[in-house]
């Protein structure tokens, strides 16, 4: 199960997601496509990061 938490500093917030592997990533890993699963994760982070940032600001 995925866990998330946030830590607040003076003017910054750190958000951590643990065990947040998507079903697509699980399927790719199970099929031996580790590199592709990592690429998917990196692209998801690249897309989600600006969206989270705009929500928080």
C-alpha positions as CSV (number, residue, x, y, z in Angstrom):
1,X,0.0,0.0,0.0
2,X,1.3,3.5,-0.9
3,X,2.2,5.9,1.9
4,X,2.6,9.6,1.6
5,X,3.7,12.3,3.9
6,X,4.7,15.9,3.8
7,X,7.4,17.8,5.8
8,X,7.2,21.5,6.1
9,X,10.2,23.7,6.4
10,X,10.2,27.5,6.6
11,X,9.3,28.2,3.0
12,X,9.5,24.7,1.5
13,X,7.5,21.5,1.6
14,X,8.8,18.1,0.9
15,X,6.3,15.4,-0.3
16,X,7.3,11.8,-0.2
17,X,5.4,8.9,-1.7
18,X,6.5,5.4,-0.7
19,X,5.6,2.2,-2.4
20,X,3.7,4.1,-5.1
21,X,4.4,1.8,-8.1
22,X,1.7,2.0,-10.7
23,X,0.1,-1.1,-12.2
24,X,1.8,-0.3,-15.5
25,X,5.2,-0.3,-13.7
26,X,4.4,-3.5,-11.9
27,X,3.5,-5.2,-15.2
28,X,6.7,-3.9,-16.9
29,X,8.8,-5.1,-14.0
30,X,7.1,-8.5,-14.0
31,X,7.8,-8.9,-17.7
32,X,11.5,-8.0,-17.2
33,X,11.3,-4.5,-18.7
34,X,13.1,-2.9,-15.7
35,X,14.6,-0.1,-17.8
36,X,11.2,0.8,-19.4
37,X,9.5,0.8,-16.0
38,X,12.2,3.3,-14.8
39,X,11.6,5.5,-17.8
40,X,7.8,5.4,-17.2
41,X,8.5,6.5,-13.6
42,X,10.8,9.3,-14.6
43,X,8.3,10.6,-17.2
44,X,5.4,10.4,-14.6
45,X,7.5,12.4,-12.1
46,X,8.3,15.0,-14.8
47,X,4.6,15.4,-15.6
48,X,3.3,15.4,-12.0
49,X,5.9,17.6,-10.4
50,X,4.8,20.9,-12.1
51,X,1.1,20.0,-11.4
52,X,1.8,19.5,-7.7
53,X,3.9,22.6,-7.5
54,X,1.1,24.7,-9.0
55,X,-1.5,23.2,-6.6
56,X,0.7,24.0,-3.6
57,X,1.6,27.5,-4.7
